[in-house]
């Protein structure tokens, strides 16, 4: 796997060096375009959902928090 990655890296470096030095000259000869897609009809599914009623609120509550003592040996 390392050999393939190393070879691919070398090929990319040679290609980039060739383009940078002018040995390889890339020219666009034709414009590209996306394919045409036609979508007809279709319908979304229908759902009925009976969900529980949720009420959100606040209240004051007293909570006892234990104390922690750390004693070094």
PyMOL Python script that loads the backbone (N, CA, C, O; Angstrom):
from pymol import cmd

cmd.read_pdbstr("""\
ATOM      1  N   UNK A   1       0.821  -1.187   0.000  1.00  0.00           N
ATOM      2  CA  UNK A   1       0.000   0.000   0.000  1.00  0.00           C
ATOM      3  C   UNK A   1       0.866   1.252   0.000  1.00  0.00           C
ATOM      4  O   UNK A   1       0.545   2.239  -0.662  1.00  0.00           O
ATOM      5  N   UNK A   2       1.980   1.205   0.756  1.00  0.00           N
ATOM      6  CA  UNK A   2       2.891   2.353   0.778  1.00  0.00           C
ATOM      7  C   UNK A   2       3.552   2.553  -0.573  1.00  0.00           C
ATOM      8  O   UNK A   2       3.814   3.685  -0.981  1.00  0.00           O
ATOM      9  N   UNK A   3       3.826   1.442  -1.276  1.00  0.00           N
ATOM     10  CA  UNK A   3       4.475   1.532  -2.579  1.00  0.00           C
ATOM     11  C   UNK A   3       3.555   2.242  -3.567  1.00  0.00           C
ATOM     12  O   UNK A   3       3.996   3.107  -4.324  1.00  0.00           O
ATOM     13  N   UNK A   4       2.282   1.874  -3.557  1.00  0.00           N
ATOM     14  CA  UNK A   4       1.313   2.500  -4.464  1.00  0.00           C
ATOM     15  C   UNK A   4       1.170   3.974  -4.134  1.00  0.00           C
ATOM     16  O   UNK A   4       1.129   4.804  -5.042  1.00  0.00           O
ATOM     17  N   UNK A   5       1.094   4.313  -2.872  1.00  0.00           N
ATOM     18  CA  UNK A   5       0.993   5.719  -2.466  1.00  0.00           C
ATOM     19  C   UNK A   5       2.229   6.503  -2.856  1.00  0.00           C
ATOM     20  O   UNK A   5       2.129   7.646  -3.301  1.00  0.00           O
ATOM     21  N   UNK A   6       3.411   5.887  -2.689  1.00  0.00           N
ATOM     22  CA  UNK A   6       4.656   6.540  -3.077  1.00  0.00           C
ATOM     23  C   UNK A   6       4.731   6.779  -4.575  1.00  0.00           C
ATOM     24  O   UNK A   6       5.139   7.853  -5.017  1.00  0.00           O
ATOM     25  N   UNK A   7       4.337   5.777  -5.361  1.00  0.00           N
ATOM     26  CA  UNK A   7       4.335   5.926  -6.815  1.00  0.00           C
ATOM     27  C   UNK A   7       3.346   6.997  -7.262  1.00  0.00           C
ATOM     28  O   UNK A   7       3.647   7.780  -8.163  1.00  0.00           O
ATOM     29  N   UNK A   8       2.187   7.037  -6.650  1.00  0.00           N
ATOM     30  CA  UNK A   8       1.194   8.049  -6.985  1.00  0.00           C
ATOM     31  C   UNK A   8       1.715   9.443  -6.647  1.00  0.00           C
ATOM     32  O   UNK A   8       1.488  10.385  -7.406  1.00  0.00           O
ATOM     33  N   UNK A   9       2.400   9.585  -5.535  1.00  0.00           N
ATOM     34  CA  UNK A   9       2.977  10.867  -5.145  1.00  0.00           C
ATOM     35  C   UNK A   9       4.044  11.304  -6.139  1.00  0.00           C
ATOM     36  O   UNK A   9       4.102  12.478  -6.507  1.00  0.00           O
ATOM     37  N   UNK A  10       4.890  10.373  -6.578  1.00  0.00           N
ATOM     38  CA  UNK A  10       5.925  10.690  -7.561  1.00  0.00           C
ATOM     39  C   UNK A  10       5.305  11.123  -8.881  1.00  0.00           C
ATOM     40  O   UNK A  10       5.757  12.096  -9.484  1.00  0.00           O
ATOM     41  N   UNK A  11       4.275  10.415  -9.340  1.00  0.00           N
ATOM     42  CA  UNK A  11       3.599  10.768 -10.588  1.00  0.00           C
ATOM     43  C   UNK A  11       2.992  12.161 -10.477  1.00  0.00           C
ATOM     44  O   UNK A  11       3.110  12.959 -11.406  1.00  0.00           O
ATOM     45  N   UNK A  12       2.342  12.465  -9.350  1.00  0.00           N
ATOM     46  CA  UNK A  12       1.738  13.787  -9.171  1.00  0.00           C
ATOM     47  C   UNK A  12       2.795  14.888  -9.137  1.00  0.00           C
ATOM     48  O   UNK A  12       2.578  15.970  -9.682  1.00  0.00           O
ATOM     49  N   UNK A  13       3.935  14.620  -8.501  1.00  0.00           N
ATOM     50  CA  UNK A  13       5.010  15.608  -8.460  1.00  0.00           C
ATOM     51  C   UNK A  13       5.603  15.841  -9.848  1.00  0.00           C
ATOM     52  O   UNK A  13       5.881  16.986 -10.207  1.00  0.00           O
ATOM     53  N   UNK A  14       5.803  14.784 -10.634  1.00  0.00           N
ATOM     54  CA  UNK A  14       6.315  14.928 -11.997  1.00  0.00           C
ATOM     55  C   UNK A  14       5.322  15.699 -12.848  1.00  0.00           C
ATOM     56  O   UNK A  14       5.716  16.569 -13.624  1.00  0.00           O
ATOM     57  N   UNK A  15       4.034  15.389 -12.711  1.00  0.00           N
ATOM     58  CA  UNK A  15       2.992  16.090 -13.465  1.00  0.00           C
ATOM     59  C   UNK A  15       2.950  17.570 -13.087  1.00  0.00           C
ATOM     60  O   UNK A  15       2.881  18.430 -13.964  1.00  0.00           O
ATOM     61  N   UNK A  16       2.991  17.871 -11.789  1.00  0.00           N
ATOM     62  CA  UNK A  16       2.972  19.268 -11.332  1.00  0.00           C
ATOM     63  C   UNK A  16       4.221  19.997 -11.805  1.00  0.00           C
ATOM     64  O   UNK A  16       4.138  21.160 -12.201  1.00  0.00           O
ATOM     65  N   UNK A  17       5.382  19.336 -11.772  1.00  0.00           N
ATOM     66  CA  UNK A  17       6.619  19.955 -12.256  1.00  0.00           C
ATOM     67  C   UNK A  17       6.570  20.217 -13.753  1.00  0.00           C
ATOM     68  O   UNK A  17       7.051  21.248 -14.223  1.00  0.00           O
ATOM     69  N   UNK A  18       5.998  19.295 -14.495  1.00  0.00           N
ATOM     70  CA  UNK A  18       5.866  19.479 -15.943  1.00  0.00           C
ATOM     71  C   UNK A  18       4.958  20.636 -16.296  1.00  0.00           C
ATOM     72  O   UNK A  18       5.239  21.387 -17.230  1.00  0.00           O
ATOM     73  N   UNK A  19       3.870  20.786 -15.557  1.00  0.00           N
ATOM     74  CA  UNK A  19       2.955  21.909 -15.802  1.00  0.00           C
ATOM     75  C   UNK A  19       3.608  23.221 -15.397  1.00  0.00           C
ATOM     76  O   UNK A  19       3.474  24.222 -16.100  1.00  0.00           O
ATOM     77  N   UNK A  20       4.316  23.228 -14.270  1.00  0.00           N
ATOM     78  CA  UNK A  20       4.938  24.451 -13.777  1.00  0.00           C
ATOM     79  C   UNK A  20       6.060  24.928 -14.693  1.00  0.00           C
ATOM     80  O   UNK A  20       6.247  26.134 -14.855  1.00  0.00           O
ATOM     81  N   UNK A  21       6.805  24.011 -15.290  1.00  0.00           N
ATOM     82  CA  UNK A  21       7.933  24.408 -16.141  1.00  0.00           C
ATOM     83  C   UNK A  21       7.532  24.615 -17.589  1.00  0.00           C
ATOM     84  O   UNK A  21       8.338  25.110 -18.376  1.00  0.00           O
ATOM     85  N   UNK A  22       6.328  24.259 -17.962  1.00  0.00           N
ATOM     86  CA  UNK A  22       5.869  24.486 -19.328  1.00  0.00           C
ATOM     87  C   UNK A  22       6.034  23.289 -20.241  1.00  0.00           C
ATOM     88  O   UNK A  22       5.675  23.380 -21.415  1.00  0.00           O
ATOM     89  N   UNK A  23       6.562  22.165 -19.761  1.00  0.00           N
ATOM     90  CA  UNK A  23       6.679  20.977 -20.596  1.00  0.00           C
ATOM     91  C   UNK A  23       5.308  20.406 -20.943  1.00  0.00           C
ATOM     92  O   UNK A  23       5.117  19.824 -22.011  1.00  0.00           O
ATOM     93  N   UNK A  24       4.370  20.578 -20.037  1.00  0.00           N
ATOM     94  CA  UNK A  24       3.005  20.116 -20.263  1.00  0.00           C
ATOM     95  C   UNK A  24       2.116  21.344 -20.310  1.00  0.00           C
ATOM     96  O   UNK A  24       2.106  22.146 -19.376  1.00  0.00           O
ATOM     97  N   UNK A  25       1.364  21.494 -21.403  1.00  0.00           N
ATOM     98  CA  UNK A  25       0.488  22.645 -21.571  1.00  0.00           C
ATOM     99  C   UNK A  25      -0.938  22.131 -21.747  1.00  0.00           C
ATOM    100  O   UNK A  25      -1.252  21.489 -22.750  1.00  0.00           O
ATOM    101  N   UNK A  26      -1.781  22.407 -20.792  1.00  0.00           N
ATOM    102  CA  UNK A  26      -3.171  21.947 -20.850  1.00  0.00           C
ATOM    103  C   UNK A  26      -4.052  23.074 -21.360  1.00  0.00           C
ATOM    104  O   UNK A  26      -4.016  24.183 -20.828  1.00  0.00           O
ATOM    105  N   UNK A  27      -4.843  22.795 -22.387  1.00  0.00           N
ATOM    106  CA  UNK A  27      -5.762  23.773 -22.961  1.00  0.00           C
ATOM    107  C   UNK A  27      -7.163  23.169 -23.001  1.00  0.00           C
ATOM    108  O   UNK A  27      -7.341  22.014 -23.388  1.00  0.00           O
ATOM    109  N   UNK A  28      -8.156  23.964 -22.598  1.00  0.00           N
ATOM    110  CA  UNK A  28      -9.549  23.503 -22.671  1.00  0.00           C
ATOM    111  C   UNK A  28     -10.027  23.691 -24.106  1.00  0.00           C
ATOM    112  O   UNK A  28      -9.940  24.793 -24.647  1.00  0.00           O
ATOM    113  N   UNK A  29     -10.526  22.636 -24.721  1.00  0.00           N
ATOM    114  CA  UNK A  29     -10.962  22.717 -26.116  1.00  0.00           C
ATOM    115  C   UNK A  29     -12.475  22.744 -26.256  1.00  0.00           C
ATOM    116  O   UNK A  29     -12.986  23.075 -27.327  1.00  0.00           O
ATOM    117  N   UNK A  30     -13.199  22.405 -25.207  1.00  0.00           N
ATOM    118  CA  UNK A  30     -14.653  22.401 -25.286  1.00  0.00           C
ATOM    119  C   UNK A  30     -15.210  22.640 -23.898  1.00  0.00           C
ATOM    120  O   UNK A  30     -14.690  22.110 -22.916  1.00  0.00           O
ATOM    121  N   UNK A  31     -16.276  23.442 -23.811  1.00  0.00           N
ATOM    122  CA  UNK A  31     -16.932  23.686 -22.532  1.00  0.00           C
ATOM    123  C   UNK A  31     -17.750  22.467 -22.129  1.00  0.00           C
ATOM    124  O   UNK A  31     -18.328  21.787 -22.978  1.00  0.00           O
ATOM    125  N   UNK A  32     -17.793  22.201 -20.844  1.00  0.00           N
ATOM    126  CA  UNK A  32     -18.605  21.105 -20.335  1.00  0.00           C
ATOM    127  C   UNK A  32     -19.966  21.611 -19.894  1.00  0.00           C
ATOM    128  O   UNK A  32     -20.170  22.817 -19.750  1.00  0.00           O
ATOM    129  N   UNK A  33     -20.892  20.696 -19.680  1.00  0.00           N
ATOM    130  CA  UNK A  33     -22.216  21.064 -19.171  1.00  0.00           C
ATOM    131  C   UNK A  33     -22.793  19.886 -18.409  1.00  0.00           C
ATOM    132  O   UNK A  33     -22.416  18.735 -18.628  1.00  0.00           O
ATOM    133  N   UNK A  34     -23.707  20.197 -17.520  1.00  0.00           N
ATOM    134  CA  UNK A  34     -24.360  19.165 -16.728  1.00  0.00           C
ATOM    135  C   UNK A  34     -25.413  18.454 -17.561  1.00  0.00           C
ATOM    136  O   UNK A  34     -25.971  19.048 -18.484  1.00  0.00           O
ATOM    137  N   UNK A  35     -25.693  17.199 -17.256  1.00  0.00           N
ATOM    138  CA  UNK A  35     -26.740  16.495 -17.995  1.00  0.00           C
ATOM    139  C   UNK A  35     -28.116  17.065 -17.649  1.00  0.00           C
ATOM    140  O   UNK A  35     -28.332  17.590 -16.557  1.00  0.00           O
ATOM    141  N   UNK A  36     -29.031  16.950 -18.596  1.00  0.00           N
ATOM    142  CA  UNK A  36     -30.395  17.414 -18.372  1.00  0.00           C
ATOM    143  C   UNK A  36     -31.191  16.290 -17.711  1.00  0.00           C
ATOM    144  O   UNK A  36     -31.139  15.137 -18.137  1.00  0.00           O
ATOM    145  N   UNK A  37     -31.924  16.652 -16.665  1.00  0.00           N
ATOM    146  CA  UNK A  37     -32.705  15.678 -15.925  1.00  0.00           C
ATOM    147  C   UNK A  37     -34.136  16.176 -15.851  1.00  0.00           C
ATOM    148  O   UNK A  37     -34.369  17.337 -15.511  1.00  0.00           O
ATOM    149  N   UNK A  38     -35.100  15.319 -16.163  1.00  0.00           N
ATOM    150  CA  UNK A  38     -36.506  15.689 -16.094  1.00  0.00           C
ATOM    151  C   UNK A  38     -37.174  14.862 -14.994  1.00  0.00           C
ATOM    152  O   UNK A  38     -37.035  13.640 -14.945  1.00  0.00           O
ATOM    153  N   UNK A  39     -37.893  15.544 -14.123  1.00  0.00           N
ATOM    154  CA  UNK A  39     -38.605  14.872 -13.047  1.00  0.00           C
ATOM    155  C   UNK A  39     -40.089  15.169 -13.230  1.00  0.00           C
ATOM    156  O   UNK A  39     -40.491  16.329 -13.313  1.00  0.00           O
ATOM    157  N   UNK A  40     -40.895  14.121 -13.293  1.00  0.00           N
ATOM    158  CA  UNK A  40     -42.336  14.305 -13.494  1.00  0.00           C
ATOM    159  C   UNK A  40     -43.102  13.580 -12.410  1.00  0.00           C
ATOM    160  O   UNK A  40     -42.695  12.516 -11.944  1.00  0.00           O
ATOM    161  N   UNK A  41     -44.216  14.170 -12.016  1.00  0.00           N
ATOM    162  CA  UNK A  41     -45.117  13.525 -11.071  1.00  0.00           C
ATOM    163  C   UNK A  41     -44.507  13.326  -9.701  1.00  0.00           C
ATOM    164  O   UNK A  41     -43.584  14.032  -9.297  1.00  0.00           O
ATOM    165  N   UNK A  42     -45.037  12.362  -9.009  1.00  0.00           N
ATOM    166  CA  UNK A  42     -44.564  12.061  -7.668  1.00  0.00           C
ATOM    167  C   UNK A  42     -45.483  12.640  -6.620  1.00  0.00           C
ATOM    168  O   UNK A  42     -46.220  13.588  -6.890  1.00  0.00           O
ATOM    169  N   UNK A  43     -45.447  12.081  -5.428  1.00  0.00           N
ATOM    170  CA  UNK A  43     -46.281  12.549  -4.326  1.00  0.00           C
ATOM    171  C   UNK A  43     -45.610  12.160  -3.022  1.00  0.00           C
ATOM    172  O   UNK A  43     -45.087  11.056  -2.875  1.00  0.00           O
ATOM    173  N   UNK A  44     -45.637  13.072  -2.099  1.00  0.00           N
ATOM    174  CA  UNK A  44     -45.089  12.783  -0.787  1.00  0.00           C
ATOM    175  C   UNK A  44     -46.040  11.884  -0.005  1.00  0.00           C
ATOM    176  O   UNK A  44     -47.255  11.992  -0.170  1.00  0.00           O
ATOM    177  N   UNK A  45     -45.520  11.006   0.836  1.00  0.00           N
ATOM    178  CA  UNK A  45     -46.400  10.175   1.660  1.00  0.00           C
ATOM    179  C   UNK A  45     -47.098  11.031   2.723  1.00  0.00           C
ATOM    180  O   UNK A  45     -46.569  12.054   3.157  1.00  0.00           O
ATOM    181  N   UNK A  46     -48.271  10.603   3.125  1.00  0.00           N
ATOM    182  CA  UNK A  46     -49.030  11.325   4.151  1.00  0.00           C
ATOM    183  C   UNK A  46     -48.921  10.571   5.464  1.00  0.00           C
ATOM    184  O   UNK A  46     -48.959   9.341   5.500  1.00  0.00           O
ATOM    185  N   UNK A  47     -48.783  11.339   6.552  1.00  0.00           N
ATOM    186  CA  UNK A  47     -48.657  10.751   7.877  1.00  0.00           C
ATOM    187  C   UNK A  47     -49.603  11.443   8.840  1.00  0.00           C
ATOM    188  O   UNK A  47     -49.900  12.629   8.698  1.00  0.00           O
ATOM    189  N   UNK A  48     -50.069  10.692   9.812  1.00  0.00           N
ATOM    190  CA  UNK A  48     -50.791  11.248  10.949  1.00  0.00           C
ATOM    191  C   UNK A  48     -50.001  10.895  12.182  1.00  0.00           C
ATOM    192  O   UNK A  48     -49.581   9.750  12.350  1.00  0.00           O
ATOM    193  N   UNK A  49     -49.794  11.868  13.048  1.00  0.00           N
ATOM    194  CA  UNK A  49     -49.003  11.609  14.246  1.00  0.00           C
ATOM    195  C   UNK A  49     -49.768  12.106  15.462  1.00  0.00           C
ATOM    196  O   UNK A  49     -50.141  13.277  15.532  1.00  0.00           O
ATOM    197  N   UNK A  50     -49.999  11.225  16.410  1.00  0.00           N
ATOM    198  CA  UNK A  50     -50.599  11.591  17.682  1.00  0.00           C
ATOM    199  C   UNK A  50     -49.476  11.563  18.717  1.00  0.00           C
ATOM    200  O   UNK A  50     -48.990  10.499  19.103  1.00  0.00           O
ATOM    201  N   UNK A  51     -49.082  12.737  19.150  1.00  0.00           N
ATOM    202  CA  UNK A  51     -47.956  12.827  20.074  1.00  0.00           C
ATOM    203  C   UNK A  51     -48.427  13.366  21.412  1.00  0.00           C
ATOM    204  O   UNK A  51     -49.472  14.008  21.512  1.00  0.00           O
ATOM    205  N   UNK A  52     -47.630  13.090  22.443  1.00  0.00           N
ATOM    206  CA  UNK A  52     -47.976  13.553  23.784  1.00  0.00           C
ATOM    207  C   UNK A  52     -47.759  15.060  23.891  1.00  0.00           C
ATOM    208  O   UNK A  52     -46.926  15.632  23.189  1.00  0.00           O
ATOM    209  N   UNK A  53     -48.522  15.688  24.779  1.00  0.00           N
ATOM    210  CA  UNK A  53     -48.368  17.115  25.026  1.00  0.00           C
ATOM    211  C   UNK A  53     -47.246  17.294  26.058  1.00  0.00           C
ATOM    212  O   UNK A  53     -47.247  16.656  27.110  1.00  0.00           O
ATOM    213  N   UNK A  54     -46.311  18.156  25.742  1.00  0.00           N
ATOM    214  CA  UNK A  54     -45.177  18.391  26.620  1.00  0.00           C
ATOM    215  C   UNK A  54     -45.257  19.817  27.137  1.00  0.00           C
ATOM    216  O   UNK A  54     -45.352  20.772  26.365  1.00  0.00           O
ATOM    217  N   UNK A  55     -45.217  19.943  28.466  1.00  0.00           N
ATOM    218  CA  UNK A  55     -45.208  21.268  29.071  1.00  0.00           C
ATOM    219  C   UNK A  55     -43.830  21.509  29.671  1.00  0.00           C
ATOM    220  O   UNK A  55     -43.281  20.657  30.369  1.00  0.00           O
ATOM    221  N   UNK A  56     -43.290  22.668  29.391  1.00  0.00           N
ATOM    222  CA  UNK A  56     -41.969  23.015  29.877  1.00  0.00           C
ATOM    223  C   UNK A  56     -42.107  24.168  30.845  1.00  0.00           C
ATOM    224  O   UNK A  56     -42.804  25.143  30.566  1.00  0.00           O
ATOM    225  N   UNK A  57     -41.438  24.058  31.991  1.00  0.00           N
ATOM    226  CA  UNK A  57     -41.512  25.122  32.982  1.00  0.00           C
ATOM    227  C   UNK A  57     -40.316  25.062  33.910  1.00  0.00           C
ATOM    228  O   UNK A  57     -39.407  24.253  33.722  1.00  0.00           O
ATOM    229  N   UNK A  58     -40.323  25.921  34.908  1.00  0.00           N
ATOM    230  CA  UNK A  58     -39.239  25.929  35.887  1.00  0.00           C
ATOM    231  C   UNK A  58     -39.835  25.864  37.282  1.00  0.00           C
ATOM    232  O   UNK A  58     -40.997  26.205  37.504  1.00  0.00           O
ATOM    233  N   UNK A  59     -39.000  25.413  38.220  1.00  0.00           N
ATOM    234  CA  UNK A  59     -39.407  25.401  39.618  1.00  0.00           C
ATOM    235  C   UNK A  59     -38.152  25.474  40.472  1.00  0.00           C
ATOM    236  O   UNK A  59     -37.065  25.102  40.029  1.00  0.00           O
ATOM    237  N   UNK A  60     -38.306  25.953  41.693  1.00  0.00           N
ATOM    238  CA  UNK A  60     -37.179  26.040  42.613  1.00  0.00           C
ATOM    239  C   UNK A  60     -37.122  24.758  43.416  1.00  0.00           C
ATOM    240  O   UNK A  60     -38.139  24.255  43.892  1.00  0.00           O
ATOM    241  N   UNK A  61     -35.915  24.240  43.557  1.00  0.00           N
ATOM    242  CA  UNK A  61     -35.712  22.993  44.273  1.00  0.00           C
ATOM    243  C   UNK A  61     -34.436  23.137  45.100  1.00  0.00           C
ATOM    244  O   UNK A  61     -33.451  23.717  44.643  1.00  0.00           O
ATOM    245  N   UNK A  62     -34.464  22.599  46.334  1.00  0.00           N
ATOM    246  CA  UNK A  62     -33.284  22.602  47.185  1.00  0.00           C
ATOM    247  C   UNK A  62     -32.656  21.218  47.144  1.00  0.00           C
ATOM    248  O   UNK A  62     -33.314  20.208  47.390  1.00  0.00           O
ATOM    249  N   UNK A  63     -31.364  21.199  46.827  1.00  0.00           N
ATOM    250  CA  UNK A  63     -30.648  19.937  46.702  1.00  0.00           C
ATOM    251  C   UNK A  63     -29.464  19.970  47.647  1.00  0.00           C
ATOM    252  O   UNK A  63     -28.681  20.919  47.634  1.00  0.00           O
ATOM    253  N   UNK A  64     -29.327  18.920  48.482  1.00  0.00           N
ATOM    254  CA  UNK A  64     -28.191  18.832  49.388  1.00  0.00           C
ATOM    255  C   UNK A  64     -26.990  18.279  48.614  1.00  0.00           C
ATOM    256  O   UNK A  64     -27.068  17.246  47.948  1.00  0.00           O
ATOM    257  N   UNK A  65     -25.884  19.007  48.729  1.00  0.00           N
ATOM    258  CA  UNK A  65     -24.668  18.594  48.050  1.00  0.00           C
ATOM    259  C   UNK A  65     -23.674  18.149  49.103  1.00  0.00           C
ATOM    260  O   UNK A  65     -23.408  18.898  50.043  1.00  0.00           O
ATOM    261  N   UNK A  66     -23.114  16.947  48.977  1.00  0.00           N
ATOM    262  CA  UNK A  66     -22.154  16.470  49.980  1.00  0.00           C
ATOM    263  C   UNK A  66     -20.850  17.263  49.883  1.00  0.00           C
ATOM    264  O   UNK A  66     -20.469  17.738  48.813  1.00  0.00           O
ATOM    265  N   UNK A  67     -20.174  17.394  51.036  1.00  0.00           N
ATOM    266  CA  UNK A  67     -18.887  18.041  51.051  1.00  0.00           C
ATOM    267  C   UNK A  67     -17.797  16.974  50.930  1.00  0.00           C
ATOM    268  O   UNK A  67     -17.965  15.840  51.379  1.00  0.00           O
ATOM    269  N   UNK A  68     -16.688  17.358  50.320  1.00  0.00           N
ATOM    270  CA  UNK A  68     -15.602  16.421  50.101  1.00  0.00           C
ATOM    271  C   UNK A  68     -14.347  16.993  50.742  1.00  0.00           C
ATOM    272  O   UNK A  68     -13.963  18.128  50.463  1.00  0.00           O
ATOM    273  N   UNK A  69     -13.706  16.200  51.608  1.00  0.00           N
ATOM    274  CA  UNK A  69     -12.436  16.582  52.204  1.00  0.00           C
ATOM    275  C   UNK A  69     -11.365  15.679  51.642  1.00  0.00           C
ATOM    276  O   UNK A  69     -11.531  14.462  51.564  1.00  0.00           O
ATOM    277  N   UNK A  70     -10.250  16.300  51.248  1.00  0.00           N
ATOM    278  CA  UNK A  70      -9.119  15.537  50.740  1.00  0.00           C
ATOM    279  C   UNK A  70      -7.995  15.653  51.760  1.00  0.00           C
ATOM    280  O   UNK A  70      -7.540  16.750  52.084  1.00  0.00           O
ATOM    281  N   UNK A  71      -7.557  14.507  52.255  1.00  0.00           N
ATOM    282  CA  UNK A  71      -6.476  14.488  53.243  1.00  0.00           C
ATOM    283  C   UNK A  71      -5.290  13.780  52.614  1.00  0.00           C
ATOM    284  O   UNK A  71      -5.395  12.660  52.114  1.00  0.00           O
ATOM    285  N   UNK A  72      -4.153  14.475  52.656  1.00  0.00           N
ATOM    286  CA  UNK A  72      -2.927  13.876  52.115  1.00  0.00           C
ATOM    287  C   UNK A  72      -2.335  12.929  53.145  1.00  0.00           C
ATOM    288  O   UNK A  72      -2.333  13.230  54.338  1.00  0.00           O
ATOM    289  N   UNK A  73      -1.834  11.792  52.693  1.00  0.00           N
ATOM    290  CA  UNK A  73      -1.259  10.823  53.652  1.00  0.00           C
ATOM    291  C   UNK A  73       0.074  11.292  54.220  1.00  0.00           C
ATOM    292  O   UNK A  73       0.679  10.594  55.033  1.00  0.00           O
TER     293      UNK A  73
END
""", "prot")
cmd.dss("prot")
cmd.show_as("cartoon", "prot")
cmd.util.cbc("prot")
cmd.orient("prot")
